[in-house]
Amino acid sequence: MEQNKLLIPIAIIVAGAFIAGAIYLGGNSGERSDNNVPPAGQINIAPVTDKDHILGSRNAPIVVVEYSDLECPFCKDFHYTMKEVVSNYNGQVSWVFRHFPIPQLHTKAMKEAEATECAAELGDLTAQADNQAFWNYLDKIFETTNSNDSLDLDELPRIATAIGLDEAAFNECLESERYNDFIMNSIEEGVTAGARGTPYSVIITKEGQKTVINGAEPIESVKAKIDALLK
């Protein structure tokens, strides 16, 4: 157990180094070379469970698992790409969002990730279907921030009230930091899965076939990869 606690912050440091290097070498393009990720057959990604945040049909033949940083500008672009993908594929594609905040680059991203989990918790209490409060909150963060630590953290409770959550309960949750371990575990899993930048996504079929979406690829590229797997 103690060894695992040490590995998690090390994973954050390693991930931060990878991402910082990728941004430097890529000229802030947000897109990565396929040489920077492991071959699809070697991707060790944590299986999707009921603890995941899923948009779309849970029975979809294709699932896209994304690791994302809420202050990453390329993650913001890819967020809208994935919303369009899920909408266009009529139940054939679902989207799983997992946290991968990098404090070395975006000091506010960890607290914002915690805020989304608090929104999910409070949304469950209000019987919102399919964790809709999480997705509503996530949408609002990306809508509000201009990325790169530009979001005023005082906006977090305001976003909560804007989507119909109780402000006092939200603040209590956020101050408790009770989702800190959950998010750090997600970072560790992302590193294990091959994340070397954000966004980092893996397309997975029901049969277990995997294809990497490496960075904020344009929707045409994402659709081409999905279509190849649906054939």
Legacy VTK file of the C-alpha trace (Angstrom):
# vtk DataFile Version 3.0
C-alpha trace
ASCII
DATASET POLYDATA
POINTS 231 float
0.000 0.000 0.000
2.785 2.451 0.913
4.564 1.626 -2.332
1.397 2.424 -4.311
1.073 5.781 -2.567
4.603 6.639 -3.676
4.026 5.499 -7.246
1.063 7.812 -7.819
2.902 11.139 -7.347
5.825 9.718 -9.335
3.383 8.973 -12.153
2.239 12.594 -12.073
5.821 13.843 -12.341
6.604 11.437 -15.187
3.437 12.379 -17.040
4.215 16.059 -16.594
7.678 15.589 -18.033
6.327 13.686 -21.043
3.692 16.295 -21.767
5.994 19.270 -21.287
8.444 17.687 -23.707
5.733 16.908 -26.243
4.453 20.491 -26.185
7.991 21.841 -26.571
8.863 19.534 -29.450
5.496 19.883 -31.123
5.438 23.649 -31.136
2.270 23.751 -29.010
0.356 21.968 -31.772
-1.374 19.594 -29.367
-0.986 16.773 -31.856
1.436 13.925 -31.298
3.277 11.523 -33.557
2.117 7.910 -33.397
5.735 7.085 -32.503
5.106 8.580 -29.056
2.578 5.931 -27.990
2.840 2.161 -27.487
1.625 -0.226 -30.216
-2.081 -0.977 -29.881
-1.385 -4.561 -28.833
0.687 -3.344 -25.901
-1.813 -0.839 -24.485
-2.720 -1.812 -20.930
-5.805 0.282 -20.228
-8.031 -0.113 -17.185
-11.380 -1.685 -18.126
-14.508 0.456 -18.212
-16.637 0.047 -15.092
-19.700 1.594 -13.471
-17.366 4.089 -11.771
-16.531 5.638 -15.136
-18.291 8.663 -16.598
-19.900 7.448 -19.810
-21.690 9.519 -22.442
-23.707 7.485 -24.909
-25.015 3.936 -24.856
-23.297 1.603 -22.410
-23.946 -1.158 -24.947
-22.220 0.639 -27.823
-19.911 -1.563 -29.913
-17.218 1.137 -29.748
-16.028 3.024 -26.678
-13.562 5.908 -26.723
-11.687 6.284 -23.421
-10.172 9.754 -23.083
-7.598 10.995 -20.549
-7.934 14.758 -20.250
-6.684 17.876 -18.439
-9.363 20.534 -17.983
-6.961 23.442 -18.574
-5.382 21.904 -21.680
-6.449 23.912 -24.771
-6.214 20.843 -26.997
-8.456 18.917 -24.590
-10.997 21.713 -24.923
-10.949 21.362 -28.716
-11.182 17.576 -28.525
-14.076 17.789 -26.062
-16.257 19.301 -28.766
-14.974 16.776 -31.295
-16.073 13.908 -29.060
-19.482 15.436 -28.394
-20.026 15.570 -32.141
-18.787 12.004 -32.600
-21.163 10.583 -29.981
-24.038 12.553 -31.485
-23.318 11.462 -35.057
-22.925 7.711 -34.472
-26.448 7.010 -33.205
-25.599 4.737 -30.281
-22.631 3.012 -31.916
-20.011 5.019 -30.010
-19.809 5.856 -26.313
-17.294 8.150 -24.635
-15.563 7.590 -21.311
-13.916 10.614 -19.680
-10.990 10.025 -17.322
-8.903 12.582 -15.474
-5.297 13.330 -16.342
-4.537 16.783 -14.830
-0.887 17.808 -15.019
-0.054 20.184 -12.135
3.360 20.975 -13.627
1.592 22.644 -16.550
-1.820 23.597 -15.158
-1.942 24.254 -11.430
-5.739 24.631 -11.393
-6.595 21.468 -13.289
-6.552 19.170 -10.254
-9.072 21.277 -8.336
-11.261 21.523 -11.428
-11.174 17.737 -11.803
-12.271 17.415 -8.170
-15.101 19.860 -8.894
-16.448 17.630 -11.671
-16.499 14.679 -9.283
-18.360 16.724 -6.684
-20.872 17.645 -9.371
-21.282 13.961 -10.186
-21.834 13.113 -6.517
-24.448 15.822 -6.014
-26.092 14.986 -9.320
-26.591 11.426 -8.111
-28.360 12.811 -5.036
-30.761 14.727 -7.265
-31.471 11.610 -9.361
-30.056 13.048 -12.574
-29.998 10.255 -15.144
-26.718 8.789 -16.432
-24.495 11.091 -14.426
-25.726 14.084 -16.400
-24.536 16.549 -13.754
-20.941 15.477 -14.387
-21.230 16.110 -18.122
-23.112 19.392 -17.612
-20.390 20.592 -15.262
-17.628 19.449 -17.605
-19.259 21.284 -20.518
-19.483 24.469 -18.442
-15.824 24.344 -17.414
-14.669 24.041 -21.008
-17.150 26.732 -22.028
-15.896 29.098 -19.298
-12.129 28.620 -19.340
-9.799 29.914 -22.039
-7.381 27.165 -20.927
-3.826 27.313 -19.572
-4.916 28.139 -15.995
-7.181 30.989 -17.081
-10.218 29.885 -15.057
-10.790 31.733 -11.787
-11.384 28.976 -9.225
-14.072 31.161 -7.641
-16.133 30.195 -10.685
-16.344 26.562 -9.600
-19.256 26.984 -7.131
-20.939 29.393 -9.542
-20.845 26.747 -12.237
-22.360 24.294 -9.759
-25.321 26.559 -9.050
-25.692 27.323 -12.758
-26.398 23.643 -13.443
-28.784 23.343 -10.500
-26.561 21.981 -7.710
-26.575 23.063 -4.071
-23.718 25.527 -3.539
-23.118 24.751 0.134
-22.996 21.011 -0.476
-20.719 21.536 -3.454
-18.292 23.693 -1.448
-18.203 21.125 1.361
-17.335 18.404 -1.122
-14.661 20.478 -2.844
-13.013 21.531 0.421
-12.935 17.912 1.631
-10.668 16.839 -1.263
-12.274 13.409 -1.024
-11.830 12.745 -4.746
-8.116 13.500 -4.725
-7.060 9.835 -4.545
-9.568 8.863 -7.232
-8.122 11.425 -9.634
-4.505 10.561 -8.871
-5.322 6.913 -9.501
-6.745 7.937 -12.881
-3.448 9.671 -13.684
-1.496 6.561 -12.777
-3.771 4.434 -14.960
-3.330 6.907 -17.824
0.443 6.616 -17.674
0.136 2.814 -17.651
-2.191 3.029 -20.669
0.432 4.968 -22.622
-0.596 8.588 -22.103
2.296 10.852 -23.069
0.225 13.984 -23.619
-3.309 15.282 -23.345
-5.755 14.545 -24.706
-4.878 10.864 -25.002
-7.645 8.516 -26.105
-8.030 4.856 -26.936
-10.788 3.434 -29.127
-11.833 -0.022 -27.898
-14.143 -2.523 -29.563
-16.263 -5.155 -27.827
-13.698 -7.710 -28.996
-10.905 -5.783 -27.293
-9.263 -4.321 -30.390
-7.588 -0.986 -29.610
-6.647 2.079 -31.665
-5.024 5.228 -30.280
-6.292 8.752 -30.918
-3.042 10.583 -30.311
-3.768 14.151 -29.264
-6.518 16.454 -30.507
-6.953 14.737 -33.842
-9.528 16.356 -36.166
-12.942 14.787 -36.383
-12.255 13.382 -39.861
-9.318 11.408 -38.482
-11.294 10.167 -35.475
-14.205 9.083 -37.652
-11.880 7.261 -40.043
-10.446 5.226 -37.163
-13.903 4.449 -35.773
-15.286 3.509 -39.201
-12.399 1.103 -39.761
-13.285 -0.705 -36.526
-17.019 -0.816 -37.259
-16.527 -2.658 -40.566
LINES 1 232
231 0 1 2 3 4 5 6 7 8 9 10 11 12 13 14 15 16 17 18 19 20 21 22 23 24 25 26 27 28 29 30 31 32 33 34 35 36 37 38 39 40 41 42 43 44 45 46 47 48 49 50 51 52 53 54 55 56 57 58 59 60 61 62 63 64 65 66 67 68 69 70 71 72 73 74 75 76 77 78 79 80 81 82 83 84 85 86 87 88 89 90 91 92 93 94 95 96 97 98 99 100 101 102 103 104 105 106 107 108 109 110 111 112 113 114 115 116 117 118 119 120 121 122 123 124 125 126 127 128 129 130 131 132 133 134 135 136 137 138 139 140 141 142 143 144 145 146 147 148 149 150 151 152 153 154 155 156 157 158 159 160 161 162 163 164 165 166 167 168 169 170 171 172 173 174 175 176 177 178 179 180 181 182 183 184 185 186 187 188 189 190 191 192 193 194 195 196 197 198 199 200 201 202 203 204 205 206 207 208 209 210 211 212 213 214 215 216 217 218 219 220 221 222 223 224 225 226 227 228 229 230
